[in-house]
Amino acid sequence: MKGIGVDIVDVVRFRSALQRTPSMRQRLFTDEEISLALERGNDVATLAARFAVREAAMKALGVGLGAFDFHDVWVHKARSGAPELVVAGRAAALATDRGVNGWYLSLSHTELVAIAVVAAL
């Protein structure tokens, strides 16, 4: 394992941030992630978990906020329904520099909290 990261997001605070700055959705998330969140009916908690994924991926790579763009990492829903981490751009370059060949991802949320764990292999 090359690194591991975990992040927790307060869903209530995240909801407030999205209400204050509606453009945040497009700035942080892919169209696929936004569509999936809307389909699930609990879009804020679903998006909060995906935000936690981005933060956890940064930690797994040993970098801080700003090391790569938010759209460089996103969650794709596999045909099986399992979440898959997709890495592109500067995040992919950082992963390559660190010898990362794969990822494990786990995320979960309630109405109050969202969590993600990312392991870089």
N, C-alpha and C positions, 0 to 999 in steps of 0.2 A: 504494500500500500504506500502511495506517495504522500497522501494527506487525507485528512477528514475534517469536515466542517459541520457545524450545527447552528441553526438560527431559529429564534422564536419571535413571532410577531403578535402584538396585541391587536386583535381584530377590531375592537372598538376605536382605538386610536387610528388604525389604518383607514377605517370607514370615514372618520373625520377628515383625514388628509385627502382622501379621494373627493369628498364633498367640497372642501376648500379649493382644491385644484383639480377640476375635472380632466384636464389635459394629461394628468399623471398616468391615466390608464394607457394611452397610446405611447407615452414616453417610456414606460416601464415594461409593457407587455406586448407580445405578438398578437396579431389578429386571431390566430388559432387559440391562444390562451383566453382571450376575451370572449370568443364565441363559446368555448367550452364552459367557462364560468357562468355565462348567461343561460346556457342549456341546463346547467345543474340547479339553477334557481337560488343558489347562495353565492352570488358572484363575489362579494367582498371577502368572505372567508376563503374561497377558492383562490382568488388573486393574492390574498395575504400569504397563503402557503407557497405560491409561486414566487412571491417576492423573497420569502425566506430561503427558497432554493438558490436564488442569485447570491444572497449574502453567504449562505453555507458554501457555495462553490468558490467564492472569493477566499474564504477561510481555508478550504481544502487545498487551494493553490498557494496559500501563504501570502496573499496580497490583500490590500485594503480597498475601500470604496474608491472608485475612480480608475482602478487598474484596467478595467475594460468596460465597454458600454453595456447597459442593461439588456439590450437586444442581442448581445453576443452569447447569452445563455438563456435557454428557455426550456419549458417542459412540453414534450410531445406525448400525446396519448397513443400508445402502441395499439395495434389491432387487438391484442389480448385485453386491453384496458389498463395495462400497467403504465405508470409514468416513465418516460425515458428522458434523460438529460441530453440536450443538444447543445453543442459548443461550437462557436464560430468566431471569426475575427480575432481581436486581440486576446480573447480568452483562450481560443484554440492555440494561438502562438505561445502563450504562457504555459499551457498544458504540454505542448510539444517540448518546450525548453526544459520542463521539469520531468520529462520522460513518462507522462501520463498516457496510458494506452486504452483506458476505459473508465467507466463511472458506475457507481451504484448510487441509487437515489431512493429515499423514503420520505414521504410527506404525509401530514395529517392535519386536520383542523376540527375545531368545535366552533360554536358561535362566538367564543371569547378569545381563543388562542389558535395560532397556526404554527406548525413546526416543520422543519426540513432537516434532513441529514444527508450529506453528500460525501461519498468516499471517492477519492481519485486513486486509480489503480495504476 
